[in-house]
Amino acid sequence: MKTKVEKILLLVVVLGLLVLVGGYAGYRGYKSLRQARLVKQAREYLVKQDQRKALLSLQRALRYNSRDVDACRLMAQLAEEGRSPAALIWRSKVVELNPDSLDDRLALAQTAMFARDFTATTNALEGVLPSDKKTAPYHNVAGLVSIAANQPVQAEAHFVEAVRLEPDNTFFQMNVAVIRLNSTNTTIKAGAQASLQRISANPTNGALRCKALRELATDALRHQEIDSALTLCQKLVQDTNSAFSDRLLQLDILQQTRNKQFRPTLAACQKEAGEDTKKVWELGMWQMAKTSPRETIVWLQSLSATVRNTSQVGMLTADCHAALQDWRGLQALVEPQNWAEMEFIRHAFKTLALREQKLAGAAKAEWELAFKAAELQKQSLVLLLQFAARWNWLSEGEEVLWVVVNRYPGEKWATQLLARLLLAGGRTRSMMQFYGQEAKRDPSDLLAKNNLAITALLLDAQELKPHDLAREVYQKSPTNSSFISTYAFSLHLQNRNAEALKLMEQLKPKELEDPSTAGYYGLILKATGNRAKARTYLASSASMLPEEKKLFEAAKVGL
């Protein structure tokens, strides 16, 4: 029986716990309320076109809850308006938090398409629910993606289906007309032009009117109908609903025709871009491609410090320095800056500058900072991988791929890319490790098991029981030529050459002549005494891995 003192102590403890629980619940409620207010505040700032205050409100809201979908979605919107590559990171995060949302997936697909990340684009569309793939918005975005991937037939099919589902939607009708402008059938092309000309005269919908004018002007320029292109473009830029990108189309036409108005128009565009980072990004990208990186840097350096130090403009300027191979200038540019959520890219650019100046130790340390800043977010890793690929950094690309493969096994593109990278580099032991992981992750993956067996056989890694593995894979798929070849090699290593030969001769002549199979067939032919035939197949073998090269070269001796 508890004493009176014990009962009092127990009561105090229970009351203390209740106060703590209540206090914690109250704190959580306060956080939730405060966060909701900050997100609402950010929306209000966006309506007022005050991006800076909207950004500050969203950053504070995300400190309360980094997984708030509304806040992440608004961050994506802000990044898109500023033409920041961070838009893809935020759109990806929104889809991770809200994977069944059609609108969010379509937004991610379009953002990824703009960034030319077609893997992310395809993944976003593939994840759309089957029922949502029967909607007009889905087919419209799928059509736009098909255009970006240079698949006009598929694009037209998607746009036509969107019109069938929503026959009164003029925007979808216009997309059909745009794709048909490229038709070789003169009747179809004329119909498309007539449709766009009709839409370009629309007095009520300015966005549609401008898009139709834009497409007609672009088509005229493509066919070198210069006078028509200039007239249409002039009409377009005078429309109050036109976009800044329409000025760039006008610059394209003026530059191609060597029109004396090109330089004054470029200067006017530079003045209009002013403090607007979105316009600065668009014009900077245009100038870098159409004038020169040096001229682009001169203009970017004339902008205010506030604009120059944004991640978007900083990245664009860094690209210009890299194009000019101005490594000291690149280092001086990126060292003092802060690119917020794009810090990992700033570190990557600094790594590039240091490597090109032969400062290997400092470059290695800088890469580690880039990798650490990116590794907690899948899309950041993908962006970092793209930069590594652009600069031909094989070991750094492999490092990033290992993390993506291990953390996100569903990203099959990463698995395939890593396998190709290891094969190209002749990394047999790393390949064995990789396929060991894949086979463990999915025991039904026969291809991974076969590749694990062949690499283990080449490396004599008997602890993995490669002979048993080769036999198991063959027995489960006895008609697969790769599996037959691996098992026959296993039998050869066990001095069961007659069985190996019988197995290989099940293959068709074309399969035996395949460079990846021919060498193994040659080995077995030599072991069974058919030296003349062995010489033919060993000569056509492909030494994809160092161990294979050594094996086949040794077999050629004495033939």
N, C-alpha and C positions, 0 to 999 in steps of 0.2 A: 504494500500500500504506500502510495506517494505521500510524503510529508507536506505540510502546508507551504513550506519554503519552496519545495520542488514544484508544487502546483503553480505558485506565483511565477517562478522562473519560466516554466513552460508557457504560461499565458503571455509573458513578456516576449518570448521568442516568437510565438504564433502571431501576436500583434505586430511585431517588428517585420515579420515576413509579409504580412498583409499590407503593411505600409509600403514596403519595398516593391511588392508586385503592383500595388495600386499606383505608386509613383512611376514605375517603369511604364505601365500602361498609359498613364497620363502623358509621360514624355513622348511615347510613340505617337499618341494622338496629336500632341503639339507638333511633332515633326511632320506628320501627315498633313495637318492643316496648313502649316507654314509652307510646305512644299507646294500644295495646291494653289496657294495665294501667289507664290513666285511664278508658277507656270502661267496663271491667269494674267499676272503682271507682264510677263514676257509677250503674251499674245497682244496685249494692249500696246506695248511698245512697237511691235511689228506693224500694227495697223497705222501707227504714227510714223513709220519708216525710220524708227530709231533703233538701228541694229545693234549699236554698242550697248545700250541699256538692256535690250532684249537678251543679248549674249550674257551679260553679267547676271541677270535674273535666272537664266537657265543653268548657268554654272553653279549658282548657289542652290538651286533646286536639286540638281544632280548630286550635290554633296550630301543632301539628306537621303536620297535614294537614287543610286546610279542606274537602276533598272526601271525607272519611270518611263513608260512608252511614250506618253505625250511630250515629255521633255526631250527625249531622244529624237522624236519625229520633228520637233521644232528646231533642234540643233541641226538636223539634216537639211531642213528648209533654209536655215541661215547659211549653212555651208554652200548649198547650191546657189543661193543668190550671190554669194561672194566668189563663186567658181573655185571653191576650195576642194582639193582631193579628199578632204576629211568627210565630204558628203557621202562618199561610198562607205566609209567606216560607220557613220551614223545610220545610214539606211540598212546596212547589214545587221547592225545591232537591233534595230526596230523589228526586223523580220525574225531574228533569233528570239526576241521576246514575244512576238505576235505572229507565229508562223502560218496561221490559217487565214490571215487577212489578205484578200485579193488586192486591195488598194495599195497596201504596203509592199507586196511582192512586185506589183507593176511599177511602183515608184522606184524600187531597187533596180529592177531590170533597166529602166530608162536612165538612171544615174550611172549604172555600170556601163551601159552602151555609150554614154557620153564620154566616160573615162576609157573607152575601148578595152574594157575588161570583159571579154566575151564569155569567159568561163563563169564569172559571177552572174552575167546576164542569163546564160543558159540555165544555171542552177536555180536562179530566182523563178524562171518560168516553169521549169520542171517540177518545182515544189508546189505549184498552184493546184488546188483541189480539183479533182475530175469534173465536178459540177460547175466550177468557176471557169473551166476551159471551154465551156459552151456559151460564154457571154461575149458580147460585142467588144467591151473594153479589153478583154484578154486578147482577142484576135487582132485588135488594132495595134496593141503594143507588140505582139508577136510579129506582125507585119513590119513594123518599124525596125525591129531587131533583124529581121530577114534582109531588109534593105542594107542595114549596116554590115551584115555578113555577106553582102553581094549575092543574095539569093532571090532575084526578082520574081521568079515563078512562084516560090513559096509566099513571098510578100503579097503578091496579087491575090492568091488564094485566101490568105487571111483577111485582107481588106474586103474582098467580095463577100466573105462570110459575115464580117462585121456589118456590112450594108444590109445583108439579108436579115440579120437579127434586129437591126435598127434602121429600117428603110428611110426614115425621115431625117436621119442625122447627116447634115451637110458636110460635116468634118470628115466623116468616114467616106462619103461619096468623093470628096476631094482627094483623099489618099489613093483611091482607085484611079482617078484621073492622072495623078502624079506618076504613078508607076507605069501607066499606059503611054505616057509621053515618050518613053523610050522604045515603044513598039516599032517593029520594022514594017508593020501593016499600016499603010498610009491612011486608010479609013479609020482605023482604031486611034491612031495618033491625032488625026484631025478632030475626032470626037472628043478626045481628052483635052485638046487645046480649047475647043469650043466650051467645054464644061468649066474649065478654069477661067476663061474670059468672062463667062456669065457670073461666076462667083466673085471675080475681081471687081465687078460693077455693083456688088451688094452694098446698098447704102446704110444698112443697119448693123451688120456684124463686121467691125473693123478688123478683128483678129483673122477672120476667114478671108476678108478682102486682101489683107496684106500677105497672107500666106500664098494665096493664088497668084498675086503679082510677083512674089518672090520666086515661085516655081517657074513662071513664064519667063522671067528675066534670066534665070539660071539656064533654062532650056535654050533660050536664044543665044546666050554666051557659049554654051556647049557646041552649038552648031555654027558659031562664028557669024551670027546675024547681029553685028555690032550695033548698028543704028537702032534696031528694035530693042536690044538689051539695054542700051543707054536710056531710051525713052521710057521703058517699063521701070527701070531702076530709079529714074528721076521722079516718076510718079509715085513710086513706093516710098522713097525717103521723105517726100513732102507730106505723106499721110501721117496724121497725128498718132496713129496706132502702130507705126513702124517700130522696129527694134534697132538697137545699136548694131547688131550683126548685119542689118541691111546697109549700113554705111560701109561695112567691110566688103560687102558684095559690090557696092559702087566703086570702092577702091580697086577691087579685082579687075573690073571692066576698064577703069581709067588706066591702070598700070599696063594691062595687056595691049591696049591700043596706043600706049605712049602718049596719052592725052596730056596737054599742058596743065590741066586742072588737077592732076594727080597730087603734086606736092602741096598745093593750097588745101586740097580736100583732106590729105593726111594730117596736116597741121590743125585743121578744124576738128578732126576726130580726136587728136591728142588733147586738144583743149577741152573738148566735151567730156572725155574720159575723166580728167581732173582728179577728184578725190574718190571716185567711185571704183572700188577695187574690182567689181565685176567687169566693168568696161575696160579698166586697165588690163585685166587678165586677157580679155578677148582681143583687144588691140595688140597687146604684147605678143600673144601667140601668133597673130596674123603677121606682125612685123618680122618676127624671128624667122618665119617660114618664107616670107615674100620679099623682105629687104635684106637685112643681115643681122646677125647676133650683136655685132659691134654697134650698129646704129640703134638697135633696140635698147642696149645698155645705156647709151647716152640719154635716150629719152627717159628710161626708168629712173636714172639717177637725178633727173631734173624734178622728179615728183617730191612731194613733202615727205618728211621722215616717217610720219604716221602711216602713209601708204606703203613706202618702201619696206618698212619693217613688218608688214603683214606676211603671214606664211605663204599666201598665194603669190604675191609679188616677189618675195624672197626666193621662192622656188623657181619662178620664171627667170629671175636674174641669175640664179645659180646655173640654170640650164644654159644661159647665154655664155657665162664664163667657161663652162665645161666644153661647149661647142668651139670656143676660141682657144681651148687648152690653156687658159689663163689660170693656172693652179694656185698661184699666190693670191691672185685677185679673188678666187673662189673661197679660199681659206679666210681671207680678211672679211669677206662678205658675211659668211655664215657664223663665224666665231662669236660675235657679240649678240646675235639675234636669239629670239625665242619664238618657236613656231607652234606653241601650245600643243594640241593633240597630234600635230605633225612633227614633233620633235625628232622622232626616229628618222625621218627623211633628212632633216637638217644634219643629224649625226652621220647619215650615210653620205651626204655630199661632202662633209668635212673629211670623212674617211677617204673618199675619192681624191680630194685635194692633197692629202698627206701621202697617200700611196704614190701618186704621180710625181711627188717631190722626193720619192725614195726614203720616206720617213716611216719605215715598216713598223717599228715598235709603237709609235704614236697612232698610226693608222689602225693597228690591231686593237688598241685600247678604245679608240673611237668607235670601231665596228661593234665592240662589245656593248657600248652605250646604246647604239642604234638598235641592236638586237634586244637588249633588255627593255628598252622603251616600247618595242613593238610586240613582244612575245605574249602579252596578256590578251590580245585581241586578234581574232582570226584575220579580219580584213587588213589589219595593219601588217601582219606577216605576209599576206599576199602582195600588198603594195611594196614591201621591202624586197620580196622575191623578184618583183618586176624590175626594180632598180638594179638588183644584182645581175639579173639576166641582161639588162641593157648594157651594163658595163663588163659583161663576160666574166663575172666573178663566180667561178664554178664551186669552189669550196664553201664560200659564203651562201650561195644558193642552195647547196646540199644541206648546210646547217639549218637553214630556214625550213626546207622541205621535210627534214626529219621531224621537226617540231609539229608541223602541220599534219603529217601522216600519223604521228603518235597521238596527238590531241584530238584530231578530227578525222577519224578513220572513214567517215562517210564521203570525204572529198577524194573521189576516185581519180580525178585528174592529177592530184598531188602524188598519189601512189604510182601512177603510170609514169609521171615525169621523173620521179626519183629513181624508178627502175631503169629508165632510159639513161639517166645521168650516170648512174653507177656502171652500167654496161659500157657506155661510151668511154668512161675513164678507166676501164679494166679493173674495177674495184671488186675482185671476186669475193674476198672475205666479207666486205661490207654487204655485198649482194646476198651472201649466205645468211648474214645476220638479219637483213631486211626480209628475205623470204621466210626465215624462221619465225619472225614476228607475224607476218601475214598468215602463215599456215596455222599458227597458234590462235590468232584472232578469229579465223574462219576455217575450221577443220575440213569443211566441204570444198575448199578452194583447191582443186586438183592442180591448176596451173602453178600456184604458189608452192605446192608440195613437190611438183616435178622440178621446178627451178631450185628449190632447196636441195633436192636429191642430187642434181647434176653438179651444183657448186660444191656440195659436201664431198662428192666423189672426186672432183678435181683437186680438192684440198686434202683429201684423205682424212676427213673429219669423221672417223668411225664412231665417235661418241654420239653422233646424231642418227646412227643406224641407217645410212643412206641406201644400202642394198635392200633393206626391208621396205623403205619408203618408195624406191623406184618400182619394186614389185607390186606394192599396194596400188600405186597410181595407174600402172599398166593394167592391172586386173579390173579396175573400175572403169577404164576407158580404153579397151584393147585395140581400137582402130585409130587412135590419135598418133600421128607420125612422130611428134616430139616425144610423147610418152614411150613409144616403141624404141626410139633411138636411145633415150636415157636408160631404159631397162636393158637394152642390148649392151650398152657400155658397161653397165653393172655386171652383167654376165661375163663380159670380156675380162674385167678386172678380177673376176673369180676363176679365170681360166676355163670357163664354160663356153668356149668359142664356137663350137658346133651349134649349140642352142642359140647363141647370139646371132650367128649367120642366118639360121632358119627364121629367126624373128625379123631380122632386117629385110630379108627377101620377100616378106609379106607386103612391103611398101611398093608403091607404083614407081616406075622409072623416074618420073618427074620429082617425086618426093625424095628419092635417093640422090638426085642431082642437086637438090637444094643445098647451098653452101653450108648451112648450119647442120646438115645431116651427113653430107658427103665425107667429111673427115672421119667421123666415127665408123662409117661403113668401110672406109679405107683401112682403118686400124684392124677391123675384124677380118677383112679379106686377107691382109698380110699375115695375120695370126693363123689363118686356116690354109695358108700356102699359095693363095692366088695373087702373086706379086704383081703381075702385069696389070690386072684389073685394079689392084690396090693403088698402083701408081696414078692411074687416071683419076680416081676419086680423091686421093690425097692432094692432087694438084689443084683441084677445084674447091678445096675446103676453105671455109672462112674461119680465121683465127680471131674470134671475138674477144676472148679473154687470154691473158698471158699464159695461163696453164694449158690452154688449148693449143696455143702457138707452139709451146715447148713440146707438147705431146705429139703434135702432127709433124713437126720438124724432125723429131727423133725417129718417127716411123718412116720418114722418107729415106733415111740413111740405108744404103744397101739395096735400094730398089733399082 
